[in-house]
Amino acid sequence: MLLADAHCAVVIAPDCSAAQSVHLVAHTAGFLSYLILWVTVLWGMMLGRGWAMTRFKHSQLYATHMTVALIAMTLGWGHAFIQLANPVGTVHFIDEFVPFANGRDPIGIGVGVIATEIMTALLISMPLQRKLGYGRWRALHSLAYASFTLIAGHILLSGSHVGPWFVKIPVLAMWLSTVVLWLGVSKWSLDRKRTVTDRVANRSRPQQAEVSVDANKCARFGFCEQEAPSIFELRGDGRLGYKTTIPPQEVEAVVRAVKVCPARAIKLNRVGSKVYVPQKQSEESSDGARTKEPLANVTGLHRRGGK
């Protein structure tokens, strides 16, 4: 058995062609899975920050994100279980589920198992977003970056075809681009940018403003809370709370929330900017008999701390 393993590791011979075929199919599925997962992670960043919402509907982007993630994970699962069909392979059934159980390559295969299990859990959690609550679901979904890092480590440690530079460099480049983009859109980085831009913008926008949310349009995605957390709050039960009166220092944040809202449900009104059309004489004569109707409650929404 040891001679057969050594022979297959050196040359492609007729007595080990089956092993080489299985090896080739498994590694092709693995590399394709890594490539599509890279696209999926970038797509998730785009969804999380509300990019491209002015050109495409959020439901379309979300459905595409789920489809691409499912394709990537299907290839990843295929890569793992195809290894079991290798007649001279060293991967056993228990190695597919228990990390670091493989005797030949415990670290490389172990990190791959952990990454696959994390990605699988995240894929299962996507239709459970409303039950988990947006905040908890988003915190759980941030594990995708750690999982992608583990997958890159699995390829570099266990991949037998990663030696050449033209294979290793693209793997590292995709991982590095993900890290750089994640750092650029992280909460710490965005808060620093917003602090600078808000100071400049607030000098030219010193007045207060009022905000309202159309309950019939609001889909509770939570992008407004990301941009203006001190104004909007997506509760665990799925309801949105918001302040109706916006202080001057928060106006710019609400402006961003209005722009990224995929349902276009948020309206921002400057104090003193309302214009009323003059009434006609026929309307003026009956104006005294009219009474002002009270504003209707916003269905499904909670206002907090405002007027």
N, C-alpha and C positions, 0 to 999 in steps of 0.2 A: 504493500500500500504506500509506503514511503517513497519507493522508487517511482511508482506511478505519479504521485504528487510532484516529485521533482521533475519528471519527464514532461508533464503538462505545464509546469511553470517555465520551462525553457523553450520548448518548441511546440508547434501545432502539429500533432501527429494523428494518424487515423484512429488510434486507440483512445484518444482523448478529445476527439472532435465534438462529442456531445457536451463535454464539460466546457469547452471553449465557446460553443454556441450559447449555452445557458449563461455563461459569464458575460458574453457580449450583450445579450438581451437585457440582463439585469443592470449592467452598467449604463446602457443607453437609456433605460427607463429612469435610472437614478439621476443622470445628468439633465434629462428633460424635466424631471420633477423639480430639480434645483432652479432651473431657468424659469419655469412657470411660477414657482413660489416667490422668486425675486420680483416678478411682475405683480404678483398678488400683494406682496408687502408694500410695494410702491403705490399700488392702487388703493390699499387701505389707508395710507398716509393722505392720499388725495381726498378720500371720503371723510377722513377724520378732521381735515382742515377746511372742508367745504369748497375745495378748488373745483373749477369747471362747473359749478352749480348754475351759473348763468347761461350755460350752453346746453346742458343735459339735465334731465330729471334725476332726482336722487334715487328714485325707485329703479331706474334703468342702470345707473352706476352700481347700485347695491346688488342687483340681480347678477350683473356681469361679474362683480367681485366674488360672489358666492360660487358662480359657475367655474370661474378660473381656479379658485381655491379647491373645488372638488376635483377638477381634472388633475391638478398638481398632486393632491393627496392620493388619488387613485394610482398615479404613476409611482408615487413613493411607496405605497403598500405593495404594488406589483414588484418593485425593485427588491423589497424585503423578502417576500415570499417566493420569488423566483429563485433566490439563493438556495432554497431547500431542495430544488430539483437538480442541483449540481451533483453528479455522482462522486466527484472527488472533493466536494466542498467541505468546509469546516464549520458552517453555520447550521445550528440545530434549531428545532422548533421552539425550545425554551428561550433561545437567544433573541427571538422576535419580540418577546414581551418583558423579559427580565433584564434590566441593564447590567452590564459588566459581568454577565454569566459566561460569556464565551472565553474559552481557555487560550485561544491563539491570539485574539485581538480584543481584549476586554475594554480598553479605553475607546478605541475608534468605533467599534460597534455599539458600545454602551451609550455614547453621546448621541449616536444616530437613533437608538431606541427611545431615549428621553425626548429628543426633538420630535420624532414622529408621534409619540403619545401626546405631547403638548399641542401640536398642530391638530391632531384628531379631536382633542377636547375643545379647542377653539372653534373648530368646524361645527361640532355638535351644539356649542353655545350660541351660534348665530341665530337660529330660529327662537331661542329662549331669551332674547334680549329684553323684551318687555317684562318677563317674569323675574329676571335677575335684577332689573333696574339699570338704567343707563350708566350710572356711576360705577357700579360693581362690574357690569359687563365691560365697560371701557378699560377698567383697571386690569381685568382678566385678559382682555385682548392685547394689552401691551406686552404680554409674554411672547407674542409672535416674533418680536425682535430678538429675544434671547434664543428662541427655538431656531430661527434662521441662522444665528451665529453657531449654534451647535451643529446644524446640518453642514455648514461650511467646514467646521472642524472635522466632522465625520468623513467628508470627501477627501480632505487633505491628509487625514491620518490613515484611512482604510482604503482609499481608492488606489487600485494598482495601475491606473492609467493617468495619474495626476503628476507623474514625474516630469514630463516635458514642460518647458516654460509656456508654450502656447496653450496648454491646458490649465496650468496652475494660475497664470496671471488673470485670465477671465474669471475664475472662481473667486480669487481674492478681490478683483475689481468690483464684482457684483456685491460682495459683502461690504467692502469699504464704502461704496456709493450709498448703500443702505444706512450705514452708520452715520455718514456725513449728513445725509438728508434728515435722518432722525434727530440728530443734534440741532440741525437748523430749524426744525419745527417743534422742538421740545418746549415744554411749558416755561422753563427757565429762560430759554432764548427768546421766545415770543414775548414774555413779560418785559424783558429788557428793551426790545424793539418798541413795544407799545408804550412804555414809559417815556421814551424819547419822542415818539411821534405824537403822543397825546399832549405833552407839554407844549409842543409847537402849535398843534391844532387848537388847543384850548385858548391860546392867546387871541386867535381870530374868531373863536366861538365862545364868548364868555356867558351867553345867556342860557337860561334853563330850557328844558324841553320836556315834552310829554310823549309817552310811548303807549301804544295799544297793540293788542294781538287779536287777530281774527280767529275765533275758536273753530270756525268751520273749515279754515284752511290749515291751521296748525296741525302738524303730524307728529309732534313731540320727538324730533330727532335730537335736540339738545345742542345744536350748533350755536344758538344764541347764548347759552350758558358758558360755552367755551370762550366766546369773545367778550362777554360782559357778565362774569360770574357774580358781581355785586348787585346786578339788576335782575337777572333771570336765574331761576332755580328749577331744574327738572326734578320733581319729587320721586321718591321710590315707588309710589303708586301710579306713576305715569302722568300726573297732573303738573302743569307748568305754573309756577308762581313768578310774579314780576312786580317791580315798582313802576307806578304810573308816572311819577315825577322824577326826572333825571337831573341830577346836579351837573353843573358845567364840566367838572373834571371827568365825568363818565359819558359825555355826549359822543365823543369819538369812538368809544368802545361800542356803543349802541349803533352807531352808523355802520360799523363793521358787521354787527349782528344782523342788521337789516340786509346787508349785501349778501351774506352767506346763507341766509334762510332759504332752503330749497323750495318751501311752499309759498314764499312771498307773503307771509302772514303778519309781519311786523310793520307797523307804521310809526313814523317819528314826526312829531309836530313841534315846531319851534314856538315858544311862548310869544304871543303878540304877532304871530305871522298869519292868523286867520283873516280871511277876507270874506265879507258877506255881500251878496248881490242885492242891490236895492229892490224893495218890493214895488209891485205895481199898485196903482190907486185902488183897484178892486180888492186887492189883498189887504191894503192898509185899512180899509173900512171895516173889515171883519177881523182885524188883528186883535182887537180887544177881547173878543169872545174866545180866542184860542188860549190854550194853556200849554206850557212846555212839558212834553212827555219825559218821564224819567229814563235815564239810560238803562238798557237791559243788562242783566248780569252776563258775564262772559262764561258760556257753558264750558265746563271741563277745565276751567282755569282758576287759579287763585291769585288775587292781588295781595301783595304784602308791602307794608311800610309806605304806601303811597297815599294819594288823595282818593 
